[in-house]
Amino acid sequence: MNEDDKYLFDLNGYLILRQVLTPDEVAELNAGIDHHADGMKAIERSLSGDSRAMRGTSRRKDLGGMLAWERPFCEPFRKLLVHPRVKPILEEVLGKGYRLDHGPGLIAMDEGCEGGTLHGGGVERGDISEAYFYKNDKIYTGLTVVEYLLADEGPGDGGVAVVPGSHKANLACPQSMKFWDSHQEHVLEVNGQAGDVVIFTETLTHGTLPWTAKHQRRAVLYKFSPGTLSYGSGPHEVAYGDYIEDMTAEERAVMEAPHIRRG
């Protein structure tokens, strides 16, 4: 993580890394999802709330459990726990010994899918697990999201959106802005191509805009915390099992429960 990256992450609350995954790696990840597509389910509750602008004709689909899939389908998802382009950034903002808090999980959206109202923001954080601050020349952040794009998200397509700088806001985001019914010019649709990665602090005001593209949106989210903190109710959403022992030592280290790291 160079000095420019640190400045931009502190300024905006997010970073975009281009071409982190090769086309072959994207295809491999998508092949695993296709093989387990029967487990992809539309969520039961609407995420658009009372918003007019976020409404759609369908709801997003979720899929999890990738780390426990049979080989070879689990392998590319396990590698993303410690990807060499992403790991140094997580170690900079979360500290060495960062851990998987929950996920990974796929978000899939078909054309016409509703959006998800914006949430988060610096003033709304009442727990250290989502804190963001800068002290002694170092960034400190709690829960941090790494979103791997497995399909293009171009201008006007919808998808992940953020309010840059809102992780340091001192006032609450207006409800109409969370609904995307007003102040749309301050909500940034984050565009990228398959293989790009978006990293943002959970403290940032963020959400999902309605999906308008013909192709299915696919994004896999990993949510990480400092080694001593937890946001979720457990180390990860998939119950502990023998599959963890089948990981590499570097991958297993990310799966540990929160505890003090020494040496």
Buried (B, 14 or more C-beta within 10 A) or exposed (E): BEEEBBEBBBEBBBBBBEEBBEEEBBBBBBEBBEEBEEBBEEEEEBBBBEBEBBBBEEBBBBBBBBBBBEEEBBBBBBBBBBBEEBBEBBEBBBBEBBBBBBBBBBBBBBBEBBBBBBBBBBBBBEEEBBBBBEEEEEBBBBBBBBBBBBBBBBEEBBBBBBBBBBBBBEEEBEBEBBBBBBEEEBBBBBBBBBBBBBBBBBBBBBBBBBBBBEBBBBBBBBBBBBBEBBBBEEBBBBEEEEBBEBBEEEBBBBBBEBEEBEE
